[in-house]
């Protein structure tokens, strides 16, 4: 059973959240990406809340700007440090440290930064097809393949991006899913969940890209070429699982090359035959691999109740 609630944070941002499992249990938190929302985690929330799978308290916030979460008008309000601040505050309310922070796509960008800056807030980190900032910057600067794969980012920062994305019943957004290997999971019921989120959240979703300089260089904008980050802003010393779908058209496998240079306790699993939307495509596999990772030493697994 999915619980829905609004959580106001200490800095006057409210996040709409979805959860399963009793309060007071060890917490797993799940962060979504673009163009998605917290509902994509529902199956995993219910799975890990069951006693036989750990009996966790599982929480998935809609990130700032999404669904019924606060939607600041200023593009600068979607900078990474503020997104991290939101999740850090929510973790404190739910009960730090988490057993694990689980994230995909843009949620992973937040999670990588939080794990670097505030590692005390979670015992473990699990990333699903979200590039580490060190390898992503490297590839955006130097690899034409990644630059081409990420060209959509420069589309999403256009001032008319929302108008173009809304045209023809969100035709371009459906193509985000269907052009990358088909999407049999995209039923009419799931489509309607997406429509409701996009009706409410599309400008905010584009603002994530507008607020970030991490994008392919262009004639008008140096993008990633203008960024250099010190190593101490890139290292993660938590036990970290990275599940990487190898057929991700936007995030090619080169992004996991050299990942162990930044992540000292890395478990990397390459998933063949899966795309960026692996959470939809292979939910049972994702649940099984997360369960294995949670059961390993490094985080306390709660007793079943």
C-alpha positions, 0 to 999 in steps of 0.5 A: 500500500503506497502512502502519499504525504507532503513533507515541509522542510526546514528551509520552506520547501515542500516535497510530495512523497510516496512511501511504504512501510512503517515509520521507525523502521530502517529507511531506504530512500529512492530518487527519480530522474527526468522525465519521471517522478516518484511513482516509478519506484512504487513496486520497489517501495512495496517490495522492500517494505515487506517483512520477507524483504527486510521490512524497511521504511521506503520513501520516494520524494518527488524532487523539487519542482515535480508533481506537487513538490514546491516549484520555485520560478527562478531557474537558479533554485534548481542548482545541485546544491539546493537539490542536495539540501532538500534530500539531506533535510528529508533524510534527517526527518525520516531518520538518518542515516539511511540504510541506502540511498537509491537513485536513477538519472537526475536523482543519481546526480543528487545522490552522487553529490550527497554521498560526497558532501554528506556521507554520514547521512547514508550507510550505502549508495545504489546508482542505476544508470546515472553517471558519476560527475567525474566520468561524465565531465570527462566524456562530455569534454572529450568524447564525440559519442557522448556529446552526441548522445547528450545533445538533447540537453541543449534542446531542453534548455531552449526557452521554447522546450516546454511548448515543443515537448507538449505538442501532439500529446507529448510526442517527443517525450514518448520518444524518449522511451520508445526510441531506445529499444521499444517500451512494452511497459508503457501501458495506457495507465502508465502513460496517464501517470506520466501525463499528470506529472508532465502537466504539472512539472514540465517547466521545472524538469527543464529548469534542472538542465537550464540550471546546470552547466553540465552539458555538451559544449556548443558554439554559444556555451562552453558547457562541460568544457568550462568546468573543472572539479577538484578530486575531493569533490568527486570521491565517494567512500561509501559501499556503492552499487552501480547497476548499469544497463549497457544499451542506454543510448544516452549514457554509453558504457564509457561512463563506467570506465575508471569509475573505481578511481572515484569510488573506493568501495564499488560493486559494478554490475553491467546489465546486458539487453537493458536500456536507460529505463531498466527500472520499468523493463526489469524491476525484478532484477533491480529488486534482486540485485538491490536486495543482495547489496543490502544484505552484504556487510556494510549496512545493518539489515533489519530483522524481519517483523 
